[in-house]
């Protein structure tokens, strides 16, 4: 009789406490916009295309075409509203989110938007460490910056991260070069080396 009561209590807790919390968490997470913050950025690259105003969609299409051609395993992308910044200091952009199923917590965010008569194109690679990983980084590795975790990744993950980042960087460079060529401009006038922990050419 006692075991039946315990079982009934456990079923009640699951149905009326655990399950509702899980469902709420799932839908809240799904409704949340992807976001990128300065303290999460591992790598970035930016370019300004003179007289490129109005060509953002062409850049996105060219980049997606390049990503498709790469057939990089586990790499997927989606057009989404992206929030840049944190707390009250943030702004939303219509961008492209590129992820790799083999690299949990790593996301590339691509932006292309009009800036005066020019088109500003940028991408950021961010790393979002879970709370547990942040504790390990601070207490075990004695690192104050969570992004330092990238230095302790296994070799196979470092290789995957490098390849994934290079695929994204190459795709956006090709898209920028294509758009600049339509305007009789040369991408050689732009520094194509990314800035950050990886420094991709």
N, C-alpha and C positions, 0 to 999 in steps of 0.2 A: 504493500500500500504506500509506504514511504517513497519507494523508488518511482512509483507512478506520479506522486505529487511533485517530486523533483523534476521529472520529465515534463510535466505540464507547465511548471514554472519556467523551465528553459525554453519551451515552445512559445510561451507568452512573451518572454523577453525578446526572443528572436523576431516574432511577428509584429510586435507593437513598439519595439525600441530599436533594435539593430537594423531591421529591414527598412523602416521609414527613414532612418538617418542615412543609410546607404543610398536609397533612392534620391533623397534630397541632395546629397553630395554629388551624385552622378549628374543630375540635371544642372546644378550650379556650375560644375566644372565644364559641362558642355556649352553652357551659355556664356561663359567667360571669354572675352576676346583674348587672342594671343598678345603677349606684350614683351617688350624688350627694355631693359634698364642698363644704364651706363656701367654699373658695377658687375654686370653679367657678361659684358662683351669680351670675347677672346680675340676676335679678329674683325677688321673692317676695311672697306675700300670704297672710295667715292670718286665720282667724276661729274663734271659740269659740261653738258653739250651746248655750245653756243648756238643760238637760233633753233634750238630743238623743241621749243614750246609746242605742246599739243601732240607729241609723239610718244607719250608714255605707253600707250597700248601696243604700239609697234615694238617697243623695247621688251615688254613683257612677253609678247608672242614669239619674238626671236629667241628670247632666253628659254622659254618653255620648249621650243623646237629643239634647241641645243641639248636640253636636259633629256628629252625623249631620245635623241640620237645617241646619247652617251650610254643608255641602257644600264646605268649604274645600279647594282643590286640593292634593294631595300630603300632606294631614294624615291620619295614621293613629294608632290607639291600641290598647293592649293591657294587660290586667290582669296584673301581674307582682309578684314579690317584689323589693322595692327595698332596697338597703343604703344607709343614711344614715350618713355619717361616713367615717373612714379608719383604716387599720391596725387596732389593737386597740380603738379608740374608735369602734365602729360598732354599728348596730342594724338589724334587718330589719323592713320593714313591707309589708303587702299593699296595693299601691297601683295607680295607673294611670300608664302611660308614654305620652306623646303626642309624636309626632315629625312632622317636615316633610321630605319627600324633597328639597326644594330648599335646605335649610339643614343642611349636613353639620356635625356637632359640636354642634348645638343640640338640647336635649331638655327637655321639660317633665315634671316629676314631680308627681303629685297624691297627697295623703295624706288619709285620713279615718279617724279611729280614736277609740274611747271614751277620755275623760279624766275620770275620776270619773263624775258624773252628766251630764256634758256631752259634746259631740262636737267634737273638734278637727279642723278642715279647713284644709289648706294646699296651696299649689303653689309649686314652685321652677323657674325656668328656668335651666338650666345650659349652660355653653359649655366644651367640651373641645377644646383646641387640640392639633393634632398636634405632634410633636417639631420638625418643620421650621418650622411656624408659630411655635412658641415661640422658635426661634432667630432668625427674622426680626423678631419683636416686640422681642426683647432687643437684637439687634445693629444692626438697620436703623432701627427705630422708636424705639429707646432708651426702651422702656417696661418697667417692672419687673413689672407685673401683666398676665398673658396675656389677661385679659378686656378689656383696652384695645383689643384687635383690633376689637371691635364698632364703635369710632369710625372705623375705616378701611375698613369694608365699602363696596362700591359702592352707589350710591343704590338700585338695584333690589333688592339684598339687604337693605338697611336697611328698605325698604318691606315686603318679604316678612316680615322678622323682626317688624316692628311689627304687621302684620296677623295673623300666626300667634299672637303673644303675646296680642293683643286677643281673638282667637277663644277661646283657652284661658281667659283671665281672665273673659270674659263667660259662658262655659259654667259655670264653677265658681261665679260670682256667682249665676247663675240657679238652680243646684242648691241653694245655701245659702239663697237667698230662698224657694225652694219649700218646703224643709224647715222653715224658720222660720215660714212662714205656716201650716203644719200645727200648729205649736205656739202659734199666735196671737202670734207675735213679728214685729217689723218690722226688715228689713235696714238701714233708714236709721239705726239705732243703731250700725251698724258702719262704720268707715272703709273704703271700697271701693277706695282708691287703693293700687296696688302700690308696693313699695319697690325701688329699684335704679337701673340705668342707663336704663331706659325710662319708668318711672312711668306705668303704664297705669291709666285710670279704669274 
